[in-house]
Amino acid sequence: MWSIPKDILEAEILCRLPIKSLLRFKCVSKEWHCLISDPKFALYRQKKQGEIDNNNTIHQRVLVLAISPDRLQSLHCLTRCITELNFNFPFESIPNVIIGSCNGLVCMALHGCKDFFIYNPSTRAHKKLPDPDISLGSPYLYGFGYDSSTDDYKVLAVSCLRVLLKVFSMKAFSWRDVHYNLGVKLFYGTESPPKGCLFNGALHWLVSGFHFGSQDPVIIAFDLAEEKFCRVGEACHPRSVSLGVVGGCLSLNVCCSNCVDKTTDFELWVMKQYGVHSSWERLTKIDNDIMVRYHGSLVTLCTATGTDGGDEIIMINKWREFISCNLNERTLEEIYRPNFDWCETVSYTESILSPNVL
């Protein structure tokens, strides 16, 4: 019987197929089922897709988790199409906190950091995690990422009131306490999201610089392999409101408010050399006459490619309107306005990876 060599099957055929086709092809044979279900194949496929599509725009989406009414949606960054995702979680109430995303998986939790679970929006597979047993009334920073040194996925919950964090390991399938090494309490701004920005093998947050002796906000990072905090550096501007990743660099959204004439300009900065303060470079600036139509501060969700082929940034404002920022033309455009009272969002890349085989 004629058969396709495994290296060609994996590297040249299966890794180029869409998720729906791969799910169907699991039924072809035991060999195909094992190959497609292998986490290493999922990561390899994602890498190959990234090589084919530089910005990974074709497979880049934003997960929208809404309350009142309860909705779970996926926004395709290139086509602007909205896909309704069915809730199939075995909980009394739906999740309403997004912890983070990594390699096509999204970590979510119920309000108050209860019932954590890992979810793949592309395949609808999910896995519930053990209860972290943390104080429901305490403010937390949190995050989700992949430790390539141990091939392990980790979830973090960092207490802002105590010098303590909880780390969950998918391999050990358990939580453990870690006393972090910064020696100060961490407080994030009212506009800065509490979920960590995953970049360069670490989770990053923009926190108050008060305890660090800085008037400007400070960027801190938790290295997922070393399991240690470090201070990356000060923000480029005192009005920095959120972190992101743009063009392979750590980025900052800055809202420059003028109290005298009550205007607000928006600036997007990138750290061209990681950890070097002098390498901050302003990528674009949007003037007040445009910003005023989009209700102030913007949070970066992902980098994409616009319909005209130019670079753009998909962002969300405080009114939960999705905005596209064209970097070349320095313009903003509303691309989606959901009819929700409140929603959580995170960007993710389509993936075959199942949380049940990690």
N, C-alpha and C positions, 0 to 999 in steps of 0.2 A: 504493500500500500504506500502511495506517495505521501510524504509528509514534509512540512516546512521546517527548516532548521530553527531551533529555539531562539538563537540570537537574532535572526532575521525577523522571526515572528514578533519578538518583543520590541526590537529596536526600530523596525521599519514599518510594521503593520499595526499592531494593537495599540501602540502608544500614540498613534495619529487618529484613532477613532473617538467619536463622541461617547459620553458617559452611558447614554441609553443603549448604544450598540454593545458596549463592553458588558453591561449587565445581562443582555440577552445571550452574548457569546459565552457566558459562564456555563451554559448548558451544553456546549458543543462536546466537551470531554472533561474528564477529571483533570487532565494536564492543563487545559485552558482555565478551568475553574481555579486551580491552585495558583497559576501564574497571575491571573487577573486579581485574585484576592490577596496576593502578597503585598504587604506595605512597601517593600522595596521597589516593586513595579510601579506603584502609585506615585512614589517620589520621582522615579526615573521618568515616568510619563509627564509629570508636571515640569520637570527640567527640560525635556524635549519640546514641550509645548511653548515654553518660554523662549527657547532658541528660535523656534519658527516665528513667534510673534514677540518682538522685543519688549513691548509694554504689557504683554499678556492680556491685552484689551479684549480679545475675542472671548476669553474665558473669565474675565474680571466681572464680578457682580457685587452688589451691595445688598446685604440682608437687612430687611426692615421689620422690626418686631414692635407691634403696636398694641396699645391698650385703649379700650373704649372708642370704637369697637375692637374686639380681639382679632388681630390679623397678623399673618406671617407672609411676607412678600419678598420677592427677589427682583432687584432692578438690574437689568443688563446695561453695563456702562456704555457700550458702543451703540446698540440699537435703541436704547431707552425703553425697551419692552419691560412690562411688569408681569411677573408670574406669581400666581397665588400658590402658596405652599400650605398643605393641609396639616393641622395639628394632629399628631398621633402619639403625643407623649402621655404616659400612664400616670398622670398626676392629677390631684384634685383641682388645681388651678394652673394656668399656663405660665411659662417663664416670662419674666419681664426685666431681666438684667442680662446684658451681653458682656461677658468677661473678656473675650478676645477671639481672634481667629488665627489659624496657622495651617498651611498645606491643605486648604480646602475644608478643614474642620472648624467648627465654631463652638466655643464653650459658653454655656448659658446657665442661668440660675433663677430660682424664684426670688421674689422680693425679700430682702433681709438676708440674702446669701444662704438660702436653704435650697436643697435639692439641686446640686450642681449636676450637669451632664454635658457630654460631648455629642455634637450633632453634625451630620453631613447634609447640608441643604440640597446637594446634587442627587444623592441617593435616598435621602430621608431616613437613613440609619442613625440610631442614637444609642448611647450607653449612659446609664445613671451612675454617678459617683457616690462614694460614702459621704455621710454628713460631716462637714468640717468642724462642727461644734464650736462656732464662734459667736460672739456677742452680737445680737441682732441690732442693738442700738448704737453700735460704734461705727464711725465712718471708716471706710477701707479704700485703699488703692488695690487694684487687682489686675491680673494679666494671665495670658495663656500663650505658651510657646513650645518650641521643639529644641531639645538638647541633642545636637548631632553627635557629641562625644560619647553618649551612652545610648543613642537611639531611643530616647524617652521623651514623652510629652508631659509637660508640667503645668500646673495651675497654681497661681499665687494669690493670697489674700493678705495684704499688709495693713496692720492696725495703725491708724493715725493717732491713737491715744497712748499706745504702749510700744516700746521698742521690740516688736515681735511680729513675725510673719508666719503664715501657714503655707507649706509647700506640699502639693499633691503630686505624686509620681504615678503615671499610668502603669509602669512596669511593676512597681511594688503594690499598686492599687491601694494606697493608703496616704493619709495626711501625716505630717510631722511638723513640730515647732522648730523654728530657726530664729535665733536672736541675731538681728542684723547689725552690721558693723559701722553704720554711720554715726551712731551715738547721739542722734537728735530725733525729735518727733517730726513727722512729715505732714505737711498740710498743702493740699492742692487748691488752686484758685476756684472761684465759683463757676468760671466758664471753662476751665480746663477739665477734660474728661478724666474720670478716675481710672479708666482702663489703660493699661500700659501699651505703648507703641512698640511693636516688635521690629527690631532692626539690628543687624550685625550680631546675631546670637544672644541678644539681651533685650529686656523689656525696659522702656524708658518712660519717665513721667516728668512733667513740668510742675515743680513744687515751689512753695514760698521760700524766698532766700533769707528770711528773717533769722532763722537759726544758723545759717551759714555765713552770717555777717555780710550779706549782700542785699542791696536795695532792689536789684533785678531778680526775676524768677531764676531758679536754678534747675538744670536738667540732671537728673540722677538716673542710673541704670542698674539693673539687676542682671548679672551674668548668669545665664541658665546652666552653664557647665560648672563654673566655680561656685555658684550659689552665694555670691557676694555682691554687695552694693558698691558702687563707685560714683563719684561726682564727675559727670562728663564736662560740665562747665556752665557758665552763666548764659542766660538767654541774650539775644542780640539787642533786645529792647524791653523796657519796663512794662510795656503793654502787650507782651507776648501772651497769647491766650490758648494756643494748642499746638501739639506736636504732630508731625506726619512724616511720610517718606515720599520724596519727590526726586525722580531721576537718579535713584540709587544713593541719595543723600538724606540725612536727617533734615527735616524742614520745620519752620516755625511760621504760624499765622500771627500777624501783628495787626492790631486795630489801634490806630493813632487818633485819639479823640482830642479835639480842640474845645475846651470848655467855654472859650470866649464867643466864638461864632457857632458853637454846637455842631461841628462837622466831624466826620469820621472817615479817614482814609484807610484802606486795607493794603497791607504789604505781605508778600510771601518771600521768606528768606530760606536759604539752604546752607548747611555747614559742609563746605566743599572738602574739608579735611577733618575727619572725625576727631572730636576732642580738642580741636584747635580753635580758640575763640576768634582769632584774627582771620579765620577762613570763612566767617559768615559773609554771604553775598546775597544782595537783594535780587530776587528773580523777576518780580513784577510788582507794580503798584497800581491800585485801582482808586481813583479819586472819589470824593464824597458825592458828587452829583450822580454817580452810578451806584455807589454803596447805599445811598439813602433809600433806593427802591428795593433793596434786599435785606433791610432790617439788621444792619450792624454785623456783629462778629460771625466769623465763618470757621468751621472745623473741617480740616481736610480728611476725606475718606480714601481716595485713591487717585493715582495717575492714570490717565486714559489717552486715547487718540480720538480727536474730534472728527466730526463728519466731513470736515474739509481736509483731513489728514494731518492737521497740526496738533501740537501737544496741548492737553487741557487737564485741569484738576477738577475732580468731582468733590463738591463740598456740601455741607448742610448748615443752615443758619439756626438761630435760636427759635424760630417759628416752625422748624422742621420742614423747610422748603429745600429741595435739592437744587443746587446751583452748579453750573459748569463755568469754570474760569478759563478762558482762552489765553494762554500765555503769550502768544504772538501778537494778538490784537488788543490785549489788556481789556477784555470785555467780560461781563457776566451775563449768564442766560439761565433763567429758570427752566429746569427740565422735568421736574415732577413736584407736584404739591399734593401730598396725601391728605385725605380728610380724616385725620386722627387728632385726638386731644393730646396725645403724647406718644413718642416712639423712641426705641433704641436702634442704633444702626452699627454695622461693621462691614468692611469690605472683605471679600473672600474670592478665591479662585476655584473654579470647578475642579472636582477631584473624585476619583474612584475610591479613595482611601476610606476604609470602614473603621469606626471607633471600636468595633467589637473584635478586631484582630491586632490591636496595638500591644 
